[in-house]
């Protein structure tokens, strides 16, 4: 028999083994391959196919060992080289896999599947531009290669080129309409572009094809939260966790949804399940603090609140000084820097601790956002005021404003310091009095939306959407002609998208009395405080203006969202932080109709006294 001739008996055994292999009867196939090798240890086909069998058993290391033996017999066998490269890729031995795919392409330059897999290896090595080149070359030959469109989209996504990635995902779906991964990534990208309804419909398509696609269930649930369909979202998260019990993002987002549903004890238990090595872990601990504060568990809440500095949103804002952090030490004769850290409202609320520290004998340096600097100079006990970024004089200790409740051990509601610590500028107030003219009706200030959310912060956008009211929803209030209404709304995105032109006495008419607007003249919070001093009442959503009015002792009605901010506590219509505040709460997420109706009735009641 010539060397290249196949022994008929051996050939029959190989053929039988292949048939068993293809039917998934791996053990029987293995026995036959080994029977051949017992007779012919250097039988290329038996070694190679046995290697492939190990690959199908998800044993790439064993596959490589056998395929390497086969390649010693026939090193130019393209398929064997390709499968060896694939096994190396599976083992994440990417440099070796890249060299192997290069060898395959040297043997067969038009092997498009090898070129595609080479792109995958390059992407895994974060060599995205080279990976893109591979995918483009594949698609030039096979424009209907759905996987190449998908992976090209993924590489573009990695590079932040989302518009181009979106187009690739659309091409992948066009080439393979029932391709769950392509539909999933398309939905994810639509979500990033805030094309929520399209994203939702696409997730629905994914789940129609693959009902147990856990990540699609979880991402769809996230969108349901944004639509205030919280019970449906919770059910989606629960199903996703049945399929992937250890999926940390889903564990975290489920806890957030429980918090949105005001199921705070369950939310705390949910946050406790987030793994400590997961990126969401610091946020889970901070959210636990916020839940405890809402529940009135102030000591636990304030201690846990210090975890905020570990979160992604706060880590970059933490300030470091050579001077020690003040956490209750002796202050007599010391100079302490108190510095703002979060929003305007937070600064206004926690400036109440300044007089308390001054009474302990400290000299207080207060550093706040520039828009608050002029106003906050009036806080009792301030020795010197600075804007953020300004040069500071020497000091002995420092403390972020929102660490003061812990440092001062504000562990009961009764221990909250007095609210009367802020004063408006009397000259500015007098100027506004002249400008507003003779008072013929009670004057009410209105704030219906927060300031511009941070463009790169989904959490900020979500918060702003939850706390803001569509301007048109205030129409029932403005029907009451016994009041004169004034915009105290900051110049922001809350105005321009609605096409509202505010600025000056001409004001705005939406079917009732004019909304008088001077907001363009409110250069900073001292101007706003002076205007508020000339009003009888401020009606505001949860923004800095509500804190400002409360700090000035002005009657303020807070229009509060369902999942309240921690500081407004639960189940009460007053606030221990601001005695002049009355709270009107949503009774279900996203629905302002009852809040507006309750405020309308309360205004009507005022006119009867």
JOFENRA-V966227 format. One line per field, one symbol per residue. phi: phi as a letter, one per 20 degrees, with the letter a starting at -180 (. if undefined). psi: psi as a letter, one per 30 degrees, with the letter a starting at -180 (. if undefined). burial: 1 if it has 9 or more other ideal C-beta (glycine too) atoms within 8 Angstrom, else 0. Layout:
phi: ???
psi: ???
burial: ???
//
This chain:
phi: .fgeeefgffgfffffffffgfeneffffgffgfffffecgdfgffffffffffffemcfffffgffgffffebfdffffffffffffffemefgffffffffgfffbfeefffffffgfffffemeffffgffffffffecfdfffffffffffffgemeffffgfffffffffbgdeffffffffgfgffemefffffffgffgffecfdfgffgfffffffgfemefffffffffffffecfdffffgffffffgfgemeffffgffffefffeegfgffffffffffffffneffffffffffgfeeffdgfefdccffffecofgdgmedcedcfbcegfffffeffeggffffeneeddddcfgfdgffffeffnfebdcegnffdffbebbbfgeefgffeledcffeffgeeccceffffffffffffmfedcfdceccdbffgfffecgffffffffeedggffeggffffeecddcfdfgfaffegfemeddqoffmbcdobffefccffeefbfffffffggedebddbffcffffffffemfgcdeedffeffgfelcmbdccfecfeecdddfebgmdeffgffffgfffffffed
psi: klegkkkeeeeeeeeeeeeeeffgieeeeeeeeeeefeeifhjeeeeeeeeeeeefghieeeeeeeeeeeffeifgjeeeeeeeeeeeeeggieeeeeeeeeeefeejfgieeeeeeeeeeeefggieeeeeeeeeeefeeifgjeeeeeeeeeeeeeggieeeeeeeeeeeeeeifgjeeeeeeeeeeeeeggieeeeeeeeeeefeeifgjeeeeeeeeeeeefggieeeeeeeeeeefeeifgjeeeeeeeeeeeeeggieeeeeeeeffkkfgkffeeeeeeeeeeeeeefgieeeeeeffffeffleffeffkkklfklkkhglkfkglkkkkklfbleeeeeeffffeeeeefgglkkkkklkeffeeefffkkfkekkklkflkklklellkkegfeeeeghifleffklkfigkkljeeeeeeeeeefakjflkkkkkkflllklkegjeeeeeeeeeflkkefffefeffjgflkkkkgkkjaffeeffgkjkjlfeakjhgalkjkkgffgieafeeeeeeefglfkkjkaileeeeeeeffgkkkjkjkleillefgakglglkfejfgkkkjkkflkfjfeeeeeeeeeeeeeefg.
burial: 000000000110110111011000010111011111100100110111111111100001011111111110000011011111111110100100110111111010001101111111111110010111111111100000110111111111110001011111111110100011011111111110000100110111111000001111111111111101010111111111101100110111111111111001001111100100010111111111111111100101111111110110011000000000010000100111111110011111111111111100010111111101111101101100111100000010111111111111010000101010110110011011000000000111111111101000100111110111101011101111001111111101011001000100001101011011111101011111111111101111111111111111011111111111010110000010110111111100101101111111011100100
//
